[in-house]
Amino acid sequence: MSEIRKHYFLDEYCIIASGRSKRPSAPKACGEENGSPSCVFCNGHESQTPAAAAVYKKGEILKDKDEERITDWDVRCIPNLYPALSPDAPDVENRVFEVKRGYGFHEVIIENPLHESRMHLFSDEQLLLLMKVYRDRVMHYQSQEGIKYVSLFKNWGKKAGASLEHTHSQLIAIPVMPSTIVKEKKAMAEMENCPYCKIVEKEKGTERQVYENKHFILIAPYYCRVPYEMWMLPKQHVNHLSAFNDDMLLSLGDCIRKAVSLLDRTIPELAYNYMFFQVEYDLSYHFNVSIAPVTSIAAGFEKNTGIYINSVPPEIAVGHLLEKAL
């Protein structure tokens, strides 16, 4: 049986086609499980990466000097060695097409000094620290001249785009507003009430709810592009990480940990991406995080239409996820 499902409030569609495949499985996505002597992100290898812009160590926020590197850290933030954008990008000119210089910032957040560390194994203390780092670094780059949006995301596993297996996140600050956010804001401006608040209200307690804590709800959305996709929505209307207090940050971290843990129990070492969506200066926007596992690749139909075919209905996916949690 197949269904064409519409997004909650955007003119976007997905196809739920449960007959196309059986429950997906995936090989190990990350390779070694023990420490790697060649991993440049591990504690003790700091000299093999660019100097850190911020080092979180025992409650302090420090910074590497050019030739002196801080060791025994908790979280380390370094410039990406191969940045998508750079603050030193040269001016460009094209008399035919519109073009901007490649100005921006690209940072890697090394979440833990231990090579074998995994997000779902983080303690509450480690989670809260990481969420504080996310908030700090997003706010830092959001304040830079010319920056209109800060993309915060995590790639886990080679199939999800991670080139190194040591757990890390990335941040890219860009001088333009992404079209996805522009489209959402336009749709939301035409609505009387926040559509994400409505989603929280409608999905709370349904068969698509995966988890709930003090400040967040975790759902497998009705409009679900890939198997085991999940959304994390704050129950309170809040637009940006800068508005989060520590209690909300811990709830956010707990929700991410739960989502990653359920994925790992269902399909061990499954590759995934999680992505933060937020708008600092627009209070009407509703902060949200999406986690999208990599169980297949976008093929011709998806690229041709923008409509994704999902072989595992979210209602079935929730059963798979929670079955392993018992």
N, C-alpha and C positions, 0 to 999 in steps of 0.2 A: 504494500500500500504506500502511496506517495501523497504528500501534501505540499502546497506552496504556501508558506507562511510569510506574513508581512511583519516587518520591524514594528516595534511598539509605537513609534511615532514618526519614523522616516519612511520615505518612499523607496524602501529596499526590501528585497525578498530573499528567502532561502528555500531550498527544496529538501524536505525530509523524506528520504527514500530508504526506509528500513529494510526493504527487500534486496538491496544491492550488495550487502555483505553481511557476514557474521560479525560477531563482536571482534573488534580489531585487536591485534597484538603487535608488539614492537620489540626489536632487539635492544640490547643494552646500547644506550646512546652516548655513554661517557667514557668507556674504556676502563682504565685502571681504577681501582678502589683505594689503593694505598698511596702514601705520599710519593710524589714524583721528584727525584733529585734535579730534574731539569726545568721544573715549573718556575717561571719568573715571578709568579704572584705569591709564592710561598714566603713565609717569614725567613729572613736570612738572605734573600735574593734581591733585596731592595735596590742594589746598585745596577741591576740588569733592566730596570725600568726608568722612565723619566722621573725626575724629582716630584714628590707628592705635593699637590696644592693644599691638601688638608690631611692630617693624620690624627685619628681619634685614639687616644691612649690613656687609660685609667682616668677617665672623666675630663681630660684636657683635649683641646684642639690645637695641634701643632702644625708645623710646616717644615718640609725638608729644605736644607740648604743645598746649594749646587753640588758640593762635593761631600756633604755629610748627610747620611740617611738615618732616619729614626727606625729603630728595630723594636721588637716586642710590642707591636701595635695591636689594636683591636679592629679597626677599619681603616683602610688606606684609599685615598682618592688621587688618581694620577691622570695626567693628560693622555689621551689615546695616542699610541705611537703612530698610528695611521689614521689621522682624523678625517672625518667627512667634511668638516668645516674648520676654519682657523681664524683667530682674531687678526692674524698678519696676512690674510689673503690679499693679493694684489688687485688693483682696480682692473675692470674689464670693460670693453665697449663692443657693441654690435649694432651696426647701423640699420640692420634689417629686423632683428628680433629683440624682444625685451630680455635683458639679462642683468643679474646682480652679481657682485663679487661674492666669492664663497666665504663670507664673514660668519663667524659663529664660534662655538666652543664644543669640544667633544671630550668627555671625561669617563674614565672607568672607575667604578666603585668596587674595590676588592672587599668583600663582605666579611671575610674571616681569614685569619692567618693560616689556618689548618687546611691542607690540601684535600683531605677526605671529608671536610665539612659539607653538609647539605642543609638547605633551607628548612626542611621539615624536622631537622634535628636541633634547631636553634632553641635555646632557652628563652624565657620571657625577657630576661635582661638583654640578651643578644638581639632579640627582635626589636625591643624598644630602642636600643642604640642605633640599629640600622634604619629604623623609621625616622629617627631624629636626623641621621645623616642625610637621608633622602630630603627631608624638609629643609635642612640647612643648605644643601648644595643647590636644590631647585631655587630657593630664595636668592642665593648668591648670584646665580646666572640670570635669573629673572630681572635682577636689578642692573645688569650690564647694559650699556648704551646700545640701542638699536635692536635689542632682543625682544621678540614678540611672543615666543612660545618656547618652553623647555620640555622636550620629550624625555621621559624617564621610563626605562624598560629593562627587562632581563631576558636574555636568551640562554636557555639551558639545553645543552646537548648539541651535537654537530648538526643534526637535522633542523634545529631551530636557529642556526646561524652562529653558534658559539664556537670560536676558534680555539679557546682554551677551556679545559674542563674544571679548573679551579673556580669555585662559585663567585660570580661577580655580576654587577649590574652596569648599565651605561646611561649616560645622560648626553643629549645633544641639544644645545641651545641654538635656535634659528631666528633669522630676522623676518620671517613671514609667519602668518597664521595658517596652520594646516587646513586644507579644504574640508576634511572630515569634521573639524571643530566648527568651521564656518557654516557648514550645512546643518549641523546640530543646533547651533545658536539661532539660525534663521528659522528653523522649525519651532524651536522653543519660544521664540518671540511672538509667534502667531498663536500660541496656546495660552489659555487663561491661567493655568496652574502648571507647576513643574512636572514634566512627564516622568522623570526619574522618581520623584516622590510617589507618583501614582503607581509606578512599577513596584516599588517597595510595598505599597499598600495592597496591590492586587496579588503579588506573588508570595507574600508572607503566609506561611502555613500551607501552601499548595504542594502538589507532588513534585514541583520543580525546586523547592527550597532544599538546599543542601546542608546549611549550617547557619547558626545565628549566635551572636554574642551581644555584649552590652550596646555597642554602637553600630554594628554592621550586620548585614544579611548577605549570605552567599547563595546564589541561585544558578541553575542551569537555565538560561533564558529560553523563552518560548521561540523567539527568533534566534536560532542557534546555527552558526555557519559550519562548525566543525564538531566532530564527536568529543564530548566531555568539556566543551567550552563552558566557562563559568564567569559570572559577573559578581563583583563585590561592591555593594552599594551602602553608603552610610544612611542610617535611618533618619538622622537629622540632616536637613538641607544645609550643605556646606560646599563651597565652590573650589577650595584650593588647600593644599597642604599647609600653607601659612596660617590657616585658621584652626589647625588641629592643636589641641592640648595633648599632654603626655598620655592621658587616659585614652583618648581617641586614637593616638598613634599606636598604643599597645593593642587595641582592638583591631586596628587595621593589620598589624603584623600577625596577630593571632589568626585572622581570617585568611591571609596569604599562606601562612604555615599549614592551616587546615586543608586548603585547596591543593597545595603541593603534596601534602601527605596522602590525601585520598587518591590523587593521580598515581603516586608512586606505589601505593598498595594495590591499585587496580591493574596497572601495567608498569612494572618496575623499570625505573630509569627512562621513562617516557620523556622525550624532548618536548619542550614547551616554551612559549613566550608569555610574559605578562607585561601589561602596558598600563600606565597611569594616564588618565584623561582629566584635565583640570584647566580652569581659566582664572587667572589671578584677579583681574579687575572687573569681572562680570559676576555679580552676586547671584544672578539668575541661573548660572550654570550649576550643575550638580556633579560633584566629584565622583569618579568611578574608576574601578580597576577591572580589566578584563584579562583572563588567562586562557590562552588558546593552545591546546596540545597539538603536536604535529603527528597526525596519524595517516596523512595522505598528502599529496601535492595538488596545488591548483593546476588544473589542466585546461584544455582549450575552451570548454564551455564556460568555466569560471572566468577566465581571462577575457572571453568574448562578450559576456553578459554582465559580469559583476555579481552573478547569482551563484551561491555555493550550494553544492549537493552534500548533504549530511546523512550518512547511512545509519546513525544511531540517534533516534529521537531523544531529546533532553529528558523526557519522563523515564525512558529506559536507562539512560546514562546515570541518572541519580540512583536508581536501584543498584546498578553495578558498583558505583562509588561507595554507597553506604553499606552494601553487602560486605565489603572488605573491611569496613570500619568496625564491624560488630565483634 
